[in-house]
Amino acid sequence: MKAAVIHAYGSPDELKFEDMPDPSPGPGEVLIRTAATSINPLDVKMRSGAVKEYFPVSFPAILGWDVSGTVEKVGPGVKTFTKGDKVFAQTAQADATMCVVKVADLARVPDGMDLVSVAALPTVTTTGAELAALALEGKKGGTLLVTGAAGNVGRSAVFVAKEKGATVIAGVRKGQIEEARTLGADRILALDDETAVAGFELLDAIADTVNGPTATKLIGKLKQGGVFASVLSAPTNTADYPSISVKTMQVKADPRVLSHMAEAVRSGRLSIPLGQRFALKDANKAHAAAEKGAAGKILLVA
């Protein structure tokens, strides 16, 4: 197979399109012939070495967390998928023309969805759904602020929180307010408007996707016993708020959640904006575009 490979941490130029051994599915695994994968912020950080303390890689390394494609071969014990099935998943080492996925993590592509575009969904929609669930703790109702709500994880969290009956505030920058009106939130808060934030009422929960100074500012806007849930890390001033329940998470592949979110996208109830498409052989160019802040979910087409 061919793959986008790094042999050292560094710039996008470290990504080389090379021959690698064909993978083979083991028990409970499926071999996918890749149609597309997509770039997540973690891919960029792993390539550069920015998160090597938390996500170390062994060189040569193949990055990539999202995959869509068709089943090429099933491993021993797999009965639910057969060759030719159109599938997608959150997995590892996806930036290759072939990819092995645990059958327990694999979902079927909904009818009518484009096999390439659906590669944009696994990580961001599953993360957003799990973040919203973590922040709401299984409760119905309550007031939840989603920070970075215009991002793909944020808008997914808004969608799921509304499904769960919460009153949802979309936290965005002032320049994103018009875009935020399309997210389905009950209200919008400009997080870079100090006056608006200072005057905002206390919240039951926060689902945070941005961290940094925004998080340290907002944790004080929670009620006693409130929940601060983050896909990143705890605010640096967490110790100042002992009554707040601070929770961090790492996304876990869940094909049931993924199928639900994909159906929401297919039906138009949730929108995940797509960006540029690059050939897999040009993964270095795609990473460079991501580092420059290119809009929309960047896809790599195998």
N, C-alpha and C positions, 0 to 999 in steps of 0.2 A: 504494500500500500504506500501511498504518499501521505506525508504529514508536515505540518508546520512545527518545526523543532527548534528548541533553544539548547545551546551547549554551555551557556553561562548567563548570569544575570546581566541586564544592561538595557540598551535602547531598543526600539523596534527593529533595528537592523540585526539584532541577534536572532530573529526568526528566520530560519532557512527552510525551504521547501525540499524535503529529502525523502529518499526511500527508507522505509522502516519495515520490519518483519510484519507479515499479516498476523493479526490476532486471531485466536481461536476461542470459541465460547466453551466454558466449562459447565458443570452441572448448574442448572437454574439460570443460565445466561443465554443471551441472544446476540448474534453478530449482526450489526447494522451496516448496510452500505449507505454512507452518508449522502444526504441531499444538501444539507446546510447546517451550519452552526452559527453562533452569534457571540459577540464580545460583551462581557460584563466588566464592570470596574475592577473586580478582583483579578481578572486575567491580566490587566495592565500592571497591577501592583505585584502580582506573582512574577511576571516577566522581568520587571525592573529590580526585584529583590526587596521592595518596600515592606513586604509582609513575610519575609523569610523566617522570622521568629515564630510565626503562627502557621504559615503554610509553606514549609520548606519543600523544595523539589529535588529530585535526583536526576542529574544530567546523564544523557540527553533527555529532555523532557518535552512532552506534548501537553499543551494547555487546552482549555476549553471545557465548559460545563453544560452546554446545551447541544442537543443533537436532534435532527429529524432525518428520516430516510426510510428505507425499505428493509425488511428482514431478509438477510442473506442466508443465515443458517441458525438453527437452534441447537442448544446444548442438551445433554442428557436430562431427561425429566421434564422438559418444557412441552406442555400440551396446549397452551393457550394462544400461541402464535405460530404461524407457518411462513415459509418463504414467500416473499412478495407483499406481506402485510405492510401498510403504511403506518409508521410509528414515530413517536417523539418522546424525549425524556430529558431529565436532568441526570447527568452522569459525570464522568471524568475522562480526560484525554480525548476530547471530542474533535479537536482540530485536525482531523485526519479523514482520509477517504473511506476508512472502515473503523468501526468502534464497537466494543463489547459493552453490553448493558445488562444489569441484573433484571431478570424478567419481572421481579417484584417492583421495579422502578419504572416500568415501561407502560406507556399509554398509546391507544390507537388515535390516529389523527381523525378528528371529526369530519364527517362527510361535508364536502364543499369547501374545506380549508386548503389553501395552497401549501404544498409540502415544503417549500423553501421558507415562506414567511412564518410558518408555525414554529420554526427554530428560535424565533425571538422570545417565545413565551416561557419555557420551563423555569428558569431561575428567578426571573423578576416576578412573575405572577405567583409562584409558590411562596417566595419570600414574603411578598406583600400579604398574602392570605394568612400565613403563619404568624406574621407580626401582628396583624389585627387581632387574631385569636388570642395571642399571648397578652396583649394589652387589655383586652376585654375580659379575660379570665373566665370565659364561658357565660358571662352575665348578659342579660338582655337589657337594652337601654343604656343610659349613661351618656356623658359627653366626652368625646374623644377628639383630640387634636392630632392630625397626621402631619408631621413636618416633611418637607420635600415632596408635597403632595402632587406636584406636576411631574415628578419623575416616574419611571415605570414601576418601581416598587411601591412608591407612595400612592399612585393612582389605583394600584391593585389593592392596597390596604384600605383606601377609601371605599372601594366597591364592596369588599367583604364586610367591613364594619357597618355599612348601610344595610347589607343583607341581614346582619345580626341584630338590627334594630337600634343601633347607636345613633345619637345625634353627632354628626361628624363636621368638624371644622377643618378645612383644607388650609394648611400652613404653607405659604409660598412667598417668593419675593414680590415686591411691588410691581415689577415688570411682567409678572406671570399671572396677574389677577384676571385678565380676560380669558386666558387659557383655563384657569382654574374654574371658571363658571361652567365649563363643560364636564366637570368631573362628577357631578351628582352629589356634592357635599351640601350640607345645610347652610353653612356659612363659610366665609373666607377670611383669613387673617394674614396680613402682610407681616412676615416675621422680621423684616428689616425696617419696620416702622416702630421705633421705640415707644412713641406715644400710644399707638394702638395696642402694643403688647402690654405695656404697663397698666392700661385701663381695662384689660380683658378679665372676665370673671374667672374664678377658679374652676379647674377641670377635674373630671374623674380619672382620666387616663391620657397618656401621650404615647403615640406610636412614632418613634423617631428614626429617620433615615439620614440625618445630616450630621449629628453630633457636634463637637467643637463648641464655640461660644454660644451658639443658638441653644444647645442642650443645657448648658450651665445657666443660661438665663431663664429657660422655660420650666425647669424642674421646680422652681419656686411658685409656679402657677398651678400646682396640683393641690387638691384638697388633702386634708389629713387622711392617710390610708390609701391615697391614690397610687396609680401604677405608672411607672415610666419604663416602657419597653423599647429596646433598641436593636437594630440589626448590626450596630457597630460596637461601641463600648459604653460603659457607664459614664455619666457626666463626671468631670473632675471634682465637682463639689458635692458629690453624693452624700458624703459624711455629714454635711450640714443639714440634711433632711432625713433624720432617722425614721420618721413615720411613713416615708414613701417606699413602696416596694419597687426596686429597680431590677429589671430583668433584661438580660442580653440573650441573643439566640444565634444559632447557625442553622441555616435552612436545611431541611431534610427532604429528600425526594419523596413525593407522595403522588402517585398517578391518579388517585381519586380527586385530589385537590386540583391537579393539573388539568384533568379532563373537564372539571367544572369550570375552571377559569377559561379554558380554550373555548368552551361552549358559549361563555359570556362574550368573548371576543367575536366569535362567529355570528352571534345574534345581534351584535352592535351595542350591547349593554356596557361593555368595557372596551376601551381603546388603548392599544399599546402602539404609539407612533413608531413607524419604521424609518430608518435612515438610509445611508448608502449601502450598496451591495458591492462586495469585492470577491474576486476569485480566491479560493483557499490558498493558492500559490502566492497571492499578494497579501498574506496575513500581516506582513510588516507594514504595509501601507495602511491597512485597516487599523492597526494599533496606533500608528502615528496620527490618524484622523481622530481616534478616540481620545488620545492625549490632548489634542487641540480643542476638545469639547464639541465635536460634531454632534448635531442634533439627531435624535431618533436612535433606534436600536440598529446597530451595525451588524449586517449579516455577512457571513463567509459562505460562498457557494462552492461546493465540492465539484 
